[in-house]
Amino acid sequence: MEMKTESELLTTDELSARIKYDARTIREHLKDSVLLEGVHYFRPFGGRKILYRWSEIQRDMVMAIPSQTMRSSGIPMANGRVLHG
């Protein structure tokens, strides 16, 4: 596993401040539905503490914004792909 720099790893409160979502919303609604363990966050040393990977979250937030072309040529799906009918 590639080591991330300190500013790259965020606590729930730090992530909350960056994406303007309440920390409780992140813990109860986004974690495990939008944010995936092993991709967007991990638990160091198998503990309870969670650290979020900012670059992965930032990348997926940008990908989630459908472009005008995607909207007109198909149905955007949750995984970032487009369903063409």
Jmol script that loads the backbone (N, CA, C; Angstrom):
load data "model"
ATOM      1  N   MET A   1       0.848  -1.183   0.000  1.00  0.00           N
ATOM      2  CA  MET A   1       0.000   0.000   0.000  1.00  0.00           C
ATOM      3  C   MET A   1       0.887   1.238   0.000  1.00  0.00           C
ATOM      4  N   GLU A   2       0.575   2.172  -0.838  1.00  0.00           N
ATOM      5  CA  GLU A   2       1.336   3.412  -0.937  1.00  0.00           C
ATOM      6  C   GLU A   2       1.025   4.309   0.257  1.00  0.00           C
ATOM      7  N   MET A   3       2.051   4.860   0.881  1.00  0.00           N
ATOM      8  CA  MET A   3       1.853   5.754   2.016  1.00  0.00           C
ATOM      9  C   MET A   3       1.392   7.128   1.532  1.00  0.00           C
ATOM     10  N   LYS A   4       0.445   7.699   2.234  1.00  0.00           N
ATOM     11  CA  LYS A   4      -0.075   9.018   1.909  1.00  0.00           C
ATOM     12  C   LYS A   4       0.531  10.039   2.852  1.00  0.00           C
ATOM     13  N   THR A   5       0.658  11.270   2.378  1.00  0.00           N
ATOM     14  CA  THR A   5       1.194  12.321   3.228  1.00  0.00           C
ATOM     15  C   THR A   5       0.179  12.698   4.288  1.00  0.00           C
ATOM     16  N   GLU A   6       0.645  13.333   5.330  1.00  0.00           N
ATOM     17  CA  GLU A   6      -0.219  13.673   6.452  1.00  0.00           C
ATOM     18  C   GLU A   6      -1.414  14.529   6.035  1.00  0.00           C
ATOM     19  N   SER A   7      -1.209  15.509   5.171  1.00  0.00           N
ATOM     20  CA  SER A   7      -2.308  16.384   4.757  1.00  0.00           C
ATOM     21  C   SER A   7      -3.296  15.652   3.854  1.00  0.00           C
ATOM     22  N   GLU A   8      -2.874  14.547   3.303  1.00  0.00           N
ATOM     23  CA  GLU A   8      -3.713  13.719   2.441  1.00  0.00           C
ATOM     24  C   GLU A   8      -4.735  12.920   3.246  1.00  0.00           C
ATOM     25  N   LEU A   9      -4.383  12.556   4.461  1.00  0.00           N
ATOM     26  CA  LEU A   9      -5.254  11.745   5.317  1.00  0.00           C
ATOM     27  C   LEU A   9      -6.037  12.666   6.245  1.00  0.00           C
ATOM     28  N   LEU A  10      -7.345  12.469   6.277  1.00  0.00           N
ATOM     29  CA  LEU A  10      -8.217  13.352   7.046  1.00  0.00           C
ATOM     30  C   LEU A  10      -9.060  12.578   8.044  1.00  0.00           C
ATOM     31  N   THR A  11      -9.324  13.183   9.182  1.00  0.00           N
ATOM     32  CA  THR A  11     -10.297  12.636  10.121  1.00  0.00           C
ATOM     33  C   THR A  11     -11.694  12.978   9.596  1.00  0.00           C
ATOM     34  N   THR A  12     -12.702  12.435  10.223  1.00  0.00           N
ATOM     35  CA  THR A  12     -14.082  12.738   9.814  1.00  0.00           C
ATOM     36  C   THR A  12     -14.368  14.231   9.941  1.00  0.00           C
ATOM     37  N   ASP A  13     -13.904  14.861  11.013  1.00  0.00           N
ATOM     38  CA  ASP A  13     -14.141  16.295  11.199  1.00  0.00           C
ATOM     39  C   ASP A  13     -13.422  17.132  10.146  1.00  0.00           C
ATOM     40  N   GLU A  14     -12.199  16.746   9.791  1.00  0.00           N
ATOM     41  CA  GLU A  14     -11.450  17.475   8.765  1.00  0.00           C
ATOM     42  C   GLU A  14     -12.115  17.312   7.397  1.00  0.00           C
ATOM     43  N   LEU A  15     -12.576  16.100   7.097  1.00  0.00           N
ATOM     44  CA  LEU A  15     -13.293  15.874   5.832  1.00  0.00           C
ATOM     45  C   LEU A  15     -14.578  16.684   5.807  1.00  0.00           C
ATOM     46  N   SER A  16     -15.268  16.720   6.922  1.00  0.00           N
ATOM     47  CA  SER A  16     -16.501  17.488   7.051  1.00  0.00           C
ATOM     48  C   SER A  16     -16.284  18.960   6.683  1.00  0.00           C
ATOM     49  N   ALA A  17     -15.203  19.530   7.165  1.00  0.00           N
ATOM     50  CA  ALA A  17     -14.895  20.930   6.876  1.00  0.00           C
ATOM     51  C   ALA A  17     -14.577  21.129   5.392  1.00  0.00           C
ATOM     52  N   ARG A  18     -13.926  20.162   4.776  1.00  0.00           N
ATOM     53  CA  ARG A  18     -13.556  20.304   3.360  1.00  0.00           C
ATOM     54  C   ARG A  18     -14.736  20.163   2.416  1.00  0.00           C
ATOM     55  N   ILE A  19     -15.637  19.215   2.686  1.00  0.00           N
ATOM     56  CA  ILE A  19     -16.728  18.975   1.725  1.00  0.00           C
ATOM     57  C   ILE A  19     -18.050  19.612   2.164  1.00  0.00           C
ATOM     58  N   LYS A  20     -18.031  20.302   3.295  1.00  0.00           N
ATOM     59  CA  LYS A  20     -19.197  21.041   3.792  1.00  0.00           C
ATOM     60  C   LYS A  20     -20.389  20.131   4.075  1.00  0.00           C
ATOM     61  N   TYR A  21     -20.096  18.945   4.608  1.00  0.00           N
ATOM     62  CA  TYR A  21     -21.130  18.028   5.094  1.00  0.00           C
ATOM     63  C   TYR A  21     -20.905  17.863   6.586  1.00  0.00           C
ATOM     64  N   ASP A  22     -21.977  17.706   7.328  1.00  0.00           N
ATOM     65  CA  ASP A  22     -21.872  17.468   8.752  1.00  0.00           C
ATOM     66  C   ASP A  22     -21.139  16.142   8.990  1.00  0.00           C
ATOM     67  N   ALA A  23     -20.292  16.092  10.015  1.00  0.00           N
ATOM     68  CA  ALA A  23     -19.537  14.873  10.323  1.00  0.00           C
ATOM     69  C   ALA A  23     -20.475  13.698  10.572  1.00  0.00           C
ATOM     70  N   ARG A  24     -21.599  13.971  11.181  1.00  0.00           N
ATOM     71  CA  ARG A  24     -22.586  12.911  11.449  1.00  0.00           C
ATOM     72  C   ARG A  24     -23.147  12.347  10.145  1.00  0.00           C
ATOM     73  N   THR A  25     -23.392  13.201   9.171  1.00  0.00           N
ATOM     74  CA  THR A  25     -23.876  12.754   7.859  1.00  0.00           C
ATOM     75  C   THR A  25     -22.840  11.861   7.192  1.00  0.00           C
ATOM     76  N   ILE A  26     -21.582  12.226   7.313  1.00  0.00           N
ATOM     77  CA  ILE A  26     -20.510  11.405   6.732  1.00  0.00           C
ATOM     78  C   ILE A  26     -20.511  10.031   7.385  1.00  0.00           C
ATOM     79  N   ARG A  27     -20.547   9.996   8.709  1.00  0.00           N
ATOM     80  CA  ARG A  27     -20.502   8.716   9.432  1.00  0.00           C
ATOM     81  C   ARG A  27     -21.738   7.863   9.201  1.00  0.00           C
ATOM     82  N   GLU A  28     -22.910   8.472   9.151  1.00  0.00           N
ATOM     83  CA  GLU A  28     -24.156   7.699   9.107  1.00  0.00           C
ATOM     84  C   GLU A  28     -24.706   7.455   7.705  1.00  0.00           C
ATOM     85  N   HIS A  29     -24.394   8.330   6.743  1.00  0.00           N
ATOM     86  CA  HIS A  29     -25.015   8.194   5.425  1.00  0.00           C
ATOM     87  C   HIS A  29     -24.029   7.986   4.282  1.00  0.00           C
ATOM     88  N   LEU A  30     -22.900   8.672   4.307  1.00  0.00           N
ATOM     89  CA  LEU A  30     -21.967   8.563   3.191  1.00  0.00           C
ATOM     90  C   LEU A  30     -21.024   7.374   3.331  1.00  0.00           C
ATOM     91  N   LYS A  31     -20.564   7.118   4.563  1.00  0.00           N
ATOM     92  CA  LYS A  31     -19.628   6.017   4.789  1.00  0.00           C
ATOM     93  C   LYS A  31     -20.327   4.697   4.474  1.00  0.00           C
ATOM     94  N   ASP A  32     -19.715   3.902   3.650  1.00  0.00           N
ATOM     95  CA  ASP A  32     -20.180   2.581   3.229  1.00  0.00           C
ATOM     96  C   ASP A  32     -21.286   2.606   2.173  1.00  0.00           C
ATOM     97  N   SER A  33     -21.799   3.766   1.809  1.00  0.00           N
ATOM     98  CA  SER A  33     -22.726   3.814   0.677  1.00  0.00           C
ATOM     99  C   SER A  33     -22.067   4.546  -0.486  1.00  0.00           C
ATOM    100  N   VAL A  34     -21.406   5.647  -0.201  1.00  0.00           N
ATOM    101  CA  VAL A  34     -20.695   6.417  -1.217  1.00  0.00           C
ATOM    102  C   VAL A  34     -19.190   6.284  -1.018  1.00  0.00           C
ATOM    103  N   LEU A  35     -18.779   6.346   0.230  1.00  0.00           N
ATOM    104  CA  LEU A  35     -17.357   6.228   0.568  1.00  0.00           C
ATOM    105  C   LEU A  35     -17.079   4.775   0.946  1.00  0.00           C
ATOM    106  N   LEU A  36     -16.140   4.161   0.259  1.00  0.00           N
ATOM    107  CA  LEU A  36     -15.895   2.734   0.426  1.00  0.00           C
ATOM    108  C   LEU A  36     -14.604   2.459   1.189  1.00  0.00           C
ATOM    109  N   GLU A  37     -14.687   1.526   2.135  1.00  0.00           N
ATOM    110  CA  GLU A  37     -13.499   1.149   2.894  1.00  0.00           C
ATOM    111  C   GLU A  37     -12.480   0.509   1.967  1.00  0.00           C
ATOM    112  N   GLY A  38     -11.242   0.914   2.103  1.00  0.00           N
ATOM    113  CA  GLY A  38     -10.175   0.422   1.237  1.00  0.00           C
ATOM    114  C   GLY A  38      -9.953   1.300   0.016  1.00  0.00           C
ATOM    115  N   VAL A  39     -10.934   2.117  -0.323  1.00  0.00           N
ATOM    116  CA  VAL A  39     -10.805   3.051  -1.437  1.00  0.00           C
ATOM    117  C   VAL A  39     -10.744   4.473  -0.898  1.00  0.00           C
ATOM    118  N   HIS A  40     -11.786   4.888  -0.211  1.00  0.00           N
ATOM    119  CA  HIS A  40     -11.896   6.253   0.292  1.00  0.00           C
ATOM    120  C   HIS A  40     -11.430   6.401   1.736  1.00  0.00           C
ATOM    121  N   TYR A  41     -11.439   5.317   2.492  1.00  0.00           N
ATOM    122  CA  TYR A  41     -11.013   5.402   3.886  1.00  0.00           C
ATOM    123  C   TYR A  41     -10.457   4.060   4.351  1.00  0.00           C
ATOM    124  N   PHE A  42      -9.755   4.109   5.469  1.00  0.00           N
ATOM    125  CA  PHE A  42      -9.240   2.892   6.083  1.00  0.00           C
ATOM    126  C   PHE A  42      -9.153   3.084   7.588  1.00  0.00           C
ATOM    127  N   ARG A  43      -8.970   1.978   8.276  1.00  0.00           N
ATOM    128  CA  ARG A  43      -8.851   1.976   9.738  1.00  0.00           C
ATOM    129  C   ARG A  43      -7.419   1.573  10.086  1.00  0.00           C
ATOM    130  N   PRO A  44      -6.583   2.555  10.487  1.00  0.00           N
ATOM    131  CA  PRO A  44      -5.188   2.215  10.789  1.00  0.00           C
ATOM    132  C   PRO A  44      -5.091   1.216  11.951  1.00  0.00           C
ATOM    133  N   PHE A  45      -4.238   0.250  11.772  1.00  0.00           N
ATOM    134  CA  PHE A  45      -3.955  -0.769  12.789  1.00  0.00           C
ATOM    135  C   PHE A  45      -5.205  -1.545  13.193  1.00  0.00           C
ATOM    136  N   GLY A  46      -6.208  -1.599  12.308  1.00  0.00           N
ATOM    137  CA  GLY A  46      -7.428  -2.356  12.583  1.00  0.00           C
ATOM    138  C   GLY A  46      -8.279  -1.789  13.694  1.00  0.00           C
ATOM    139  N   GLY A  47      -8.042  -0.537  14.050  1.00  0.00           N
ATOM    140  CA  GLY A  47      -8.772   0.092  15.162  1.00  0.00           C
ATOM    141  C   GLY A  47     -10.096   0.707  14.745  1.00  0.00           C
ATOM    142  N   ARG A  48     -10.648   1.492  15.634  1.00  0.00           N
ATOM    143  CA  ARG A  48     -11.930   2.154  15.386  1.00  0.00           C
ATOM    144  C   ARG A  48     -11.780   3.460  14.626  1.00  0.00           C
ATOM    145  N   LYS A  49     -10.623   4.108  14.781  1.00  0.00           N
ATOM    146  CA  LYS A  49     -10.390   5.396  14.132  1.00  0.00           C
ATOM    147  C   LYS A  49     -10.426   5.220  12.611  1.00  0.00           C
ATOM    148  N   ILE A  50     -11.017   6.184  11.927  1.00  0.00           N
ATOM    149  CA  ILE A  50     -11.109   6.151  10.463  1.00  0.00           C
ATOM    150  C   ILE A  50     -10.336   7.332   9.901  1.00  0.00           C
ATOM    151  N   LEU A  51      -9.518   7.063   8.890  1.00  0.00           N
ATOM    152  CA  LEU A  51      -8.829   8.122   8.163  1.00  0.00           C
ATOM    153  C   LEU A  51      -9.284   8.074   6.710  1.00  0.00           C
ATOM    154  N   TYR A  52      -9.629   9.244   6.182  1.00  0.00           N
ATOM    155  CA  TYR A  52     -10.134   9.358   4.811  1.00  0.00           C
ATOM    156  C   TYR A  52      -9.015   9.790   3.876  1.00  0.00           C
ATOM    157  N   ARG A  53      -9.008   9.245   2.674  1.00  0.00           N
ATOM    158  CA  ARG A  53      -8.021   9.593   1.652  1.00  0.00           C
ATOM    159  C   ARG A  53      -8.591  10.708   0.781  1.00  0.00           C
ATOM    160  N   TRP A  54      -8.078  11.917   0.968  1.00  0.00           N
ATOM    161  CA  TRP A  54      -8.614  13.084   0.285  1.00  0.00           C
ATOM    162  C   TRP A  54      -8.541  12.966  -1.234  1.00  0.00           C
ATOM    163  N   SER A  55      -7.439  12.497  -1.786  1.00  0.00           N
ATOM    164  CA  SER A  55      -7.307  12.442  -3.250  1.00  0.00           C
ATOM    165  C   SER A  55      -8.354  11.533  -3.877  1.00  0.00           C
ATOM    166  N   GLU A  56      -8.669  10.414  -3.219  1.00  0.00           N
ATOM    167  CA  GLU A  56      -9.670   9.481  -3.757  1.00  0.00           C
ATOM    168  C   GLU A  56     -11.075  10.095  -3.686  1.00  0.00           C
ATOM    169  N   ILE A  57     -11.367  10.748  -2.586  1.00  0.00           N
ATOM    170  CA  ILE A  57     -12.681  11.379  -2.427  1.00  0.00           C
ATOM    171  C   ILE A  57     -12.838  12.520  -3.418  1.00  0.00           C
ATOM    172  N   GLN A  58     -11.812  13.336  -3.543  1.00  0.00           N
ATOM    173  CA  GLN A  58     -11.852  14.466  -4.476  1.00  0.00           C
ATOM    174  C   GLN A  58     -12.040  13.968  -5.907  1.00  0.00           C
ATOM    175  N   ARG A  59     -11.300  12.925  -6.291  1.00  0.00           N
ATOM    176  CA  ARG A  59     -11.406  12.357  -7.641  1.00  0.00           C
ATOM    177  C   ARG A  59     -12.832  11.884  -7.925  1.00  0.00           C
ATOM    178  N   ASP A  60     -13.422  11.161  -6.985  1.00  0.00           N
ATOM    179  CA  ASP A  60     -14.751  10.615  -7.210  1.00  0.00           C
ATOM    180  C   ASP A  60     -15.845  11.671  -7.136  1.00  0.00           C
ATOM    181  N   MET A  61     -15.623  12.733  -6.367  1.00  0.00           N
ATOM    182  CA  MET A  61     -16.599  13.828  -6.339  1.00  0.00           C
ATOM    183  C   MET A  61     -16.667  14.501  -7.706  1.00  0.00           C
ATOM    184  N   VAL A  62     -15.533  14.709  -8.341  1.00  0.00           N
ATOM    185  CA  VAL A  62     -15.488  15.346  -9.659  1.00  0.00           C
ATOM    186  C   VAL A  62     -16.101  14.430 -10.709  1.00  0.00           C
ATOM    187  N   MET A  63     -15.810  13.129 -10.623  1.00  0.00           N
ATOM    188  CA  MET A  63     -16.360  12.170 -11.593  1.00  0.00           C
ATOM    189  C   MET A  63     -17.875  12.046 -11.474  1.00  0.00           C
ATOM    190  N   ALA A  64     -18.417  12.343 -10.299  1.00  0.00           N
ATOM    191  CA  ALA A  64     -19.858  12.198 -10.076  1.00  0.00           C
ATOM    192  C   ALA A  64     -20.669  13.302 -10.736  1.00  0.00           C
ATOM    193  N   ILE A  65     -20.010  14.359 -11.190  1.00  0.00           N
ATOM    194  CA  ILE A  65     -20.717  15.454 -11.847  1.00  0.00           C
ATOM    195  C   ILE A  65     -20.877  15.094 -13.321  1.00  0.00           C
ATOM    196  N   PRO A  66     -22.099  14.765 -13.737  1.00  0.00           N
ATOM    197  CA  PRO A  66     -22.275  14.376 -15.133  1.00  0.00           C
ATOM    198  C   PRO A  66     -22.108  15.572 -16.068  1.00  0.00           C
ATOM    199  N   SER A  67     -21.435  15.343 -17.175  1.00  0.00           N
ATOM    200  CA  SER A  67     -21.260  16.411 -18.159  1.00  0.00           C
ATOM    201  C   SER A  67     -22.543  16.548 -18.978  1.00  0.00           C
ATOM    202  N   GLN A  68     -22.661  17.630 -19.703  1.00  0.00           N
ATOM    203  CA  GLN A  68     -23.839  17.868 -20.532  1.00  0.00           C
ATOM    204  C   GLN A  68     -23.997  16.750 -21.563  1.00  0.00           C
ATOM    205  N   THR A  69     -22.894  16.257 -22.099  1.00  0.00           N
ATOM    206  CA  THR A  69     -22.981  15.188 -23.107  1.00  0.00           C
ATOM    207  C   THR A  69     -23.518  13.911 -22.501  1.00  0.00           C
ATOM    208  N   MET A  70     -23.081  13.584 -21.302  1.00  0.00           N
ATOM    209  CA  MET A  70     -23.567  12.373 -20.666  1.00  0.00           C
ATOM    210  C   MET A  70     -25.059  12.468 -20.413  1.00  0.00           C
ATOM    211  N   ARG A  71     -25.535  13.631 -19.987  1.00  0.00           N
ATOM    212  CA  ARG A  71     -26.959  13.797 -19.708  1.00  0.00           C
ATOM    213  C   ARG A  71     -27.800  13.619 -20.955  1.00  0.00           C
ATOM    214  N   SER A  72     -27.309  14.077 -22.096  1.00  0.00           N
ATOM    215  CA  SER A  72     -28.119  14.017 -23.300  1.00  0.00           C
ATOM    216  C   SER A  72     -28.015  12.672 -24.013  1.00  0.00           C
ATOM    217  N   SER A  73     -26.959  11.883 -23.714  1.00  0.00           N
ATOM    218  CA  SER A  73     -26.790  10.645 -24.457  1.00  0.00           C
ATOM    219  C   SER A  73     -27.016   9.391 -23.626  1.00  0.00           C
ATOM    220  N   GLY A  74     -27.414   9.509 -22.374  1.00  0.00           N
ATOM    221  CA  GLY A  74     -27.645   8.326 -21.565  1.00  0.00           C
ATOM    222  C   GLY A  74     -28.046   8.682 -20.151  1.00  0.00           C
ATOM    223  N   ILE A  75     -28.218   7.641 -19.357  1.00  0.00           N
ATOM    224  CA  ILE A  75     -28.628   7.815 -17.971  1.00  0.00           C
ATOM    225  C   ILE A  75     -27.403   7.624 -17.083  1.00  0.00           C
ATOM    226  N   PRO A  76     -27.009   8.659 -16.315  1.00  0.00           N
ATOM    227  CA  PRO A  76     -25.854   8.513 -15.429  1.00  0.00           C
ATOM    228  C   PRO A  76     -26.165   7.519 -14.312  1.00  0.00           C
ATOM    229  N   MET A  77     -25.197   6.658 -13.999  1.00  0.00           N
ATOM    230  CA  MET A  77     -25.367   5.662 -12.945  1.00  0.00           C
ATOM    231  C   MET A  77     -24.506   6.033 -11.742  1.00  0.00           C
ATOM    232  N   ALA A  78     -24.811   5.456 -10.585  1.00  0.00           N
ATOM    233  CA  ALA A  78     -24.116   5.779  -9.341  1.00  0.00           C
ATOM    234  C   ALA A  78     -22.622   5.492  -9.403  1.00  0.00           C
ATOM    235  N   ASN A  79     -22.208   4.519 -10.200  1.00  0.00           N
ATOM    236  CA  ASN A  79     -20.784   4.174 -10.268  1.00  0.00           C
ATOM    237  C   ASN A  79     -20.014   5.078 -11.218  1.00  0.00           C
ATOM    238  N   GLY A  80     -20.656   6.101 -11.773  1.00  0.00           N
ATOM    239  CA  GLY A  80     -19.990   7.042 -12.657  1.00  0.00           C
ATOM    240  C   GLY A  80     -20.101   6.696 -14.133  1.00  0.00           C
ATOM    241  N   ARG A  81     -20.640   5.545 -14.439  1.00  0.00           N
ATOM    242  CA  ARG A  81     -20.818   5.152 -15.839  1.00  0.00           C
ATOM    243  C   ARG A  81     -22.150   5.656 -16.364  1.00  0.00           C
ATOM    244  N   VAL A  82     -22.403   5.432 -17.654  1.00  0.00           N
ATOM    245  CA  VAL A  82     -23.633   5.894 -18.286  1.00  0.00           C
ATOM    246  C   VAL A  82     -24.339   4.721 -18.926  1.00  0.00           C
ATOM    247  N   LEU A  83     -25.634   4.619 -18.691  1.00  0.00           N
ATOM    248  CA  LEU A  83     -26.447   3.573 -19.307  1.00  0.00           C
ATOM    249  C   LEU A  83     -27.016   4.114 -20.608  1.00  0.00           C
ATOM    250  N   HIS A  84     -26.684   3.457 -21.710  1.00  0.00           N
ATOM    251  CA  HIS A  84     -27.191   3.848 -23.030  1.00  0.00           C
ATOM    252  C   HIS A  84     -28.322   2.913 -23.405  1.00  0.00           C
ATOM    253  N   GLY A  85     -29.471   3.479 -23.717  1.00  0.00           N
ATOM    254  CA  GLY A  85     -30.647   2.667 -24.024  1.00  0.00           C
ATOM    255  C   GLY A  85     -30.673   2.231 -25.387  1.00  0.00           C
TER     256      GLY A  85
END
end "model"
wireframe off; spacefill off
backbone 0.3
color backbone group
